[in-house]
Amino acid sequence: MILTRARALVLFASAPLAASCGSRGGVKVGSKNFTEELILGELYAQSLEHGGIGVTRRFNLGTTDIAMAALARGEIDLYPEYTGTALLNVLHLPPDADPASSYRTVKDAYAKRYGLTWLDQAPMNDTQALATTQTVAGQNSLGTLSDLSAKASSLRLGATTEFLTRSDGLPGLRKRYGGFTFKQVKTIDNGLKYQALAHGDVDVVVAFSTDGQLKAENLVVLEDNKHLFPAYHVAPVVRKAALDANPAIAQTLNKLAPLLTDDVMQNMNLQVDGPQKREPADVAKDFLQQNGLG
């Protein structure tokens, strides 16, 4: 089963570092253990290699806690992180839906507390969302979360257990929008949510905005018109010592950042998670070559 960001956030078991093929020495690039992180890790690693920087890959590390510990020990020099994850799960600060504000907060706090540098964030925002089918949206006139809050009593929600208790989950929706008392709430493993929606077992599911299945199945993502969900823009988090030793890291990865949009990430995730079942390294290689970076 493909592990997504939602599932990874609730796994706390430790795991050993897993190094994949790569040149010895140089910059040690890490990643957490779900599809999007593996693709991003390869994008970072291959971009650096194309710029003449030696890379050692240490992917599939596990949760944020494990990746941060690896940075602290110098076992990795950088990895992809999300502003929302840093804000909520590392810094334990309130959600922030404003991308610029969230980025400034985590950038400043990481520099002061951990001696870590956030490079430029990408436009892609892998935030939480609620999604439904074209049919359900049409039958219930759903376009925004405000629409859903009013119609929830006749609809069934599929969600992870975590979403039912988080401040930016169902409790937050009820507080910000009112309503959101569903006809039924079914707890569903994150890897099975789109299957449940396709089979008609639920009417609405909790999604992430860069999930490839949203595009593949032509689903409707409801607009968060009251701005509850935090910004989850991705950026490389880098040890200061690594940047001091090799300043070209910043120039190289900052050049990549603007290219990573929601649509681009959805397409790459779908190539790995969808019927093609491509390897993250191959997907990353094609993208970089198409954009003159590989």
Long-range contacts (C-beta under 8 A, 24 or more apart in sequence): 1-189, 1-191, 2-34, 2-35, 2-191, 2-272, 2-273, 3-33, 3-34, 3-35, 3-191, 4-34, 4-35, 4-36, 4-190, 4-191, 4-208, 4-211, 5-32, 5-34, 5-36, 5-37, 5-82, 5-85, 5-126, 5-208, 6-160, 6-162, 6-163, 6-190, 6-206, 6-208, 7-34, 7-160, 7-189, 7-190, 7-191, 8-32, 8-33, 8-34, 8-37, 8-62, 8-63, 8-64, 9-63, 9-64, 9-85, 9-89, 9-162, 10-160, 10-161, 10-162, 11-62, 11-63, 12-63, 12-65, 13-62, 14-62, 14-66, 15-61, 15-62, 15-66, 17-58, 17-61, 17-70, 17-75, 17-76, 18-58, 18-59, 18-60, 18-61, 19-56, 19-57, 19-58, 20-57, 20-58, 20-59, 20-60, 21-57, 22-55, 22-56, 22-57, 23-49, 23-54, 23-55, 23-56, 24-54, 24-56, 25-54, 25-56, 26-53, 26-54, 26-55, 26-56, 27-53, 27-54, 27-55, 27-56, 27-77, 27-78, 27-242, 27-246, 27-249, 28-55, 28-56, 28-58, 28-75, 28-76, 28-77, 28-78, 29-55, 29-56, 29-57, 29-58, 29-59, 29-76, 29-77, 29-78, 29-79, 30-58, 30-59, 30-61, 30-67, 30-70, 30-71, 30-75, 30-76, 30-77, 30-78, 30-79, 31-58, 31-59, 31-60, 31-61, 31-67, 31-79, 31-80, 32-60, 32-61, 32-62, 32-63, 32-64, 32-66, 32-67, 32-79, 32-80, 33-60, 33-61, 33-62, 33-63, 35-269, 35-272, 35-273, 35-280, 36-126, 36-210, 36-265, 36-269, 37-79, 37-80, 38-272, 38-280, 39-265, 39-268, 39-269, 39-272, 39-280, 39-283, 39-284, 40-80, 40-234, 40-260, 41-79, 41-80, 41-280, 42-280, 42-281, 42-283, 42-284, 42-285, 43-256, 43-260, 43-284, 43-287, 43-288, 44-78, 44-80, 44-236, 44-253, 44-256, 46-281, 46-284, 46-285, 46-288, 46-294, 47-252, 47-253, 47-255, 47-256, 47-288, 47-293, 47-294, 48-249, 48-252, 48-253, 50-288, 50-293, 50-294, 51-248, 51-252, 53-246, 53-248, 53-249, 53-252, 64-89, 64-90, 68-114, 71-114, 71-116, 71-237, 71-239, 72-114, 74-239, 74-241, 77-238, 77-239, 77-241, 77-242, 77-249, 78-236, 78-237, 78-238, 78-239, 78-242, 78-249, 78-253, 79-236, 79-237, 80-234, 80-235, 80-236, 80-237, 81-118, 81-234, 81-235, 81-236, 81-237, 82-126, 82-232, 82-233, 82-234, 83-121, 83-230, 83-231, 83-232, 83-233, 83-234, 83-235, 84-127, 84-230, 84-231, 84-232, 85-232, 86-110, 86-237, 87-230, 88-168, 88-230, 94-167, 95-167, 95-168, 95-172, 95-228, 95-229, 95-230, 96-230, 96-231, 97-224, 97-227, 97-228, 97-229, 97-230, 97-231, 98-231, 99-125, 99-231, 99-233, 102-230, 102-231, 102-233, 103-231, 103-233, 103-235, 110-237, 115-239, 115-240, 116-237, 116-238, 116-239, 116-240, 117-237, 117-238, 117-239, 117-240, 117-243, 117-250, 118-235, 118-236, 118-237, 118-238, 119-235, 119-236, 119-237, 119-238, 119-249, 119-250, 119-253, 119-254, 119-257, 120-235, 120-253, 120-254, 120-257, 120-258, 121-233, 121-234, 121-235, 121-257, 122-233, 122-234, 122-235, 122-257, 122-258, 122-259, 122-260, 122-261, 123-233, 123-258, 123-260, 123-261, 123-262, 124-210, 124-233, 124-234, 124-260, 124-261, 124-262, 124-264, 124-265, 125-209, 125-210, 125-231, 125-232, 125-233, 125-262, 126-208, 126-209, 126-210, 126-232, 126-233, 126-234, 126-265, 127-208, 127-209, 127-224, 127-229, 127-230, 127-231, 127-232, 128-163, 128-168, 128-169, 128-206, 128-207, 128-208, 128-209, 128-229, 128-230, 128-232, 129-206, 129-207, 129-208, 129-209, 129-221, 129-222, 129-224, 129-229, 130-204, 130-205, 130-206, 130-207, 130-221, 130-222, 131-197, 131-204, 131-205, 131-207, 131-214, 131-219, 131-220, 131-221, 131-222, 132-197, 132-203, 132-204, 132-205, 132-219, 132-220, 132-222, 133-197, 133-198, 133-203, 133-217, 133-219, 133-220, 134-218, 134-219, 134-220, 136-203, 136-204, 136-220, 137-220, 137-222, 142-220, 142-222, 143-220, 143-222, 143-223, 144-222, 144-223, 144-224, 144-225, 145-173, 145-177, 145-222, 145-223, 145-224, 145-225, 145-226, 145-228, 146-177, 146-225, 146-226, 147-222, 148-180, 148-204, 148-222, 149-173, 149-177, 149-178, 149-179, 149-180, 150-179, 152-179, 152-180, 152-181, 152-182, 152-183, 153-179, 153-181, 153-182, 153-183, 154-183, 155-182, 155-183, 155-203, 155-204, 156-182, 156-183, 156-184, 156-185, 156-186, 156-201, 156-202, 156-203, 156-204, 157-182, 157-184, 157-185, 157-186, 157-202, 157-203, 157-204, 157-205, 157-206, 158-186, 158-188, 158-193, 158-196, 158-197, 158-201, 158-202, 158-204, 158-205, 158-206, 159-185, 159-186, 159-187, 159-188, 159-205, 159-206, 160-187, 160-188, 160-189, 160-190, 160-206, 161-187, 163-206, 168-228, 168-229, 168-230, 169-206, 172-228, 173-228, 176-226, 176-228, 177-226, 177-228, 194-219, 208-232, 209-262, 210-262, 210-265, 210-266, 210-269, 211-266, 211-269, 212-266, 212-267, 212-268, 212-269, 212-270, 212-271, 212-272, 212-273, 212-274, 213-270, 213-273, 213-274, 214-266, 215-263, 215-266, 215-267, 215-270, 216-270, 216-274, 234-260, 255-293, 256-293, 259-291, 259-293
